[in-house]
């Protein structure tokens, strides 16, 4: 089968299949025109390679264990030990990612606290400004009332004085 058919049957991209071949994970014969020709067992091999990549193994680690997986006659305790090492490496990465996520959560919490503090300070400042503006407006209104009241009072005095003189 040609590379396009292998890609269609496995869900791997043509580019990935070429990469697997370059890494020595997959073999192909060549036609007289130089095109890759894969055997029927290439479908299972590509699916296995994809599973191992999805499990977090590097192409180098896959090249190391693939012969032991595909040929039962060469399976040894090395295979399970090697896969166990890969699992331990992945779990260590998970722990490191969890520590990074925790550190980032702390940064986020600190920033949120700073934002809340700044927002609260801004709200308090705005409230003081509004209170000061109301006080100033009330003071102006009181002056205006007193000022207009004083005029009426003196007008009342004049009118009462004028009435008294008549």
C-alpha positions in Angstrom: 0.0 0.0 0.0 1.1 3.5 -0.7 1.7 6.2 2.0 -1.7 8.0 1.4 -3.6 4.7 2.0 -1.6 4.0 5.1 -2.4 7.5 6.4 -6.1 7.0 5.7 -6.2 3.6 7.4 -4.3 4.7 10.5 -5.4 8.3 11.0 -1.7 9.4 10.9 -0.7 12.2 8.6 1.5 11.5 5.6 4.1 13.7 7.2 4.0 11.7 10.4 4.5 8.5 8.5 7.5 9.9 6.8 8.9 11.0 10.2 8.3 7.5 11.6 10.3 6.1 8.7 13.1 8.6 9.1 13.3 7.7 12.8 13.6 4.0 12.0 10.2 3.2 13.6 8.7 2.1 10.3 10.1 0.4 7.3 9.0 0.8 3.7 10.0 -0.7 0.4 10.4 1.5 -2.7 8.6 1.0 -6.0 10.5 1.2 -9.3 9.5 4.9 -9.4 10.8 5.5 -5.9 7.5 5.7 -4.1 7.1 4.1 -0.6 5.3 0.8 -0.5 4.1 -0.5 2.9 3.1 -4.0 3.8 -0.2 -4.7 5.6 1.5 -5.0 9.0 2.5 -1.3 8.7 -1.1 -0.4 9.8 -0.7 -2.1 13.2 2.8 -0.7 13.6 1.7 2.9 12.9 -1.2 2.5 15.3 1.2 1.2 18.0 3.6 4.1 17.4 0.7 6.5 17.7 -0.3 4.9 21.0 3.2 5.1 22.4 3.5 8.7 21.4 0.1 9.5 23.0 1.4 7.7 26.1 4.2 10.3 26.2 7.2 8.3 24.9 9.6 10.1 22.6 10.5 8.7 19.2 13.9 7.7 20.7 12.3 5.8 23.5 9.9 4.2 21.1 12.8 3.1 18.9 14.3 1.5 22.0 11.3 -0.5 23.0 9.5 -1.1 19.7 11.4 -4.3 18.8 10.6 -5.8 22.2 6.9 -5.0 21.8 6.5 -6.2 18.2 8.6 -9.4 18.5 7.5 -11.6 21.4 10.7 -13.7 21.1 12.8 -10.7 22.3 10.5 -9.6 25.1 12.5 -9.5 28.3 12.2 -7.8 31.7 14.1 -4.9 30.1 10.9 -4.0 28.3 8.7 -3.6 31.4 11.6 -1.9 33.3 12.2 0.6 30.4 8.4 1.3 30.1 8.4 1.7 33.9 11.2 4.3 33.6 9.2 6.2 31.1 6.2 6.1 33.3 8.2 7.4 36.2 9.6 10.2 34.0 6.1 11.2 33.0 4.9 11.2 36.6 7.8 13.4 37.6 6.8 15.8 34.8 3.2 15.8 36.2 4.5 16.6 39.7 6.6 19.4 38.2 3.7 20.8 36.3 1.5 20.6 39.4 4.2 22.7 41.3 4.2 25.2 38.4 0.5 25.4 38.4 0.5 26.0 42.2 3.2 28.7 41.8 1.1 30.4 39.1 -2.0 30.2 41.3 -0.1 32.0 44.0 0.9 34.8 41.6 -2.7 35.0 40.4 -4.0 35.2 44.0 -1.5 38.0 44.8 -2.4 39.9 41.7 -6.1 39.5 42.5 -5.4 40.8 46.0 -3.5 43.8 44.6 -6.3 44.5 42.1 -9.0 44.3 44.9 -6.9 46.6 47.1 -6.4 49.1 44.3 -10.1 48.9 43.5 -11.1 49.4 47.2 -8.7 52.3 47.5 -10.1 53.8 44.3 -13.7 53.3 45.6 -12.8 54.9 49.0 -11.1 57.8 47.2 -14.2 58.2 44.9 -16.5 58.1 47.9 -14.4 60.7 49.7 -14.4 62.9 46.5 -18.2 62.5 46.2 -18.7 63.3 49.9 -16.4 66.3 49.6 -18.2 67.5 46.5 -21.6 67.1 48.3 -20.2 69.0 51.3 -18.9 71.8 49.1 -22.3 71.9 47.2 -24.2 71.9 50.5 -21.9 74.7 51.8 -22.5 76.8 48.7 -26.2 76.2 49.0 -26.2 77.2 52.6 -24.2 80.3 51.8 -26.7 81.1 49.0 -29.6 80.6 51.3 -28.0 82.7 54.0 -27.1 85.3 51.5 -30.6 85.5 50.0 -32.1 85.3 53.5 -30.0 88.2 54.7 -31.2 90.3 51.8 -34.8 89.5 52.6 -34.2 90.2 56.2 -32.8 93.6 55.5 -35.6 94.1 53.0 -38.0 93.2 55.6 -36.3 95.5 58.0 -36.5 98.3 55.4 -40.1 97.6 54.6 -40.9 97.3 58.2 -38.9 100.5 58.9 -40.7 102.2 56.1 -44.0 101.1 57.4 -43.1 102.3 60.8 -42.2 105.7 59.6 -45.5 106.2 57.8 
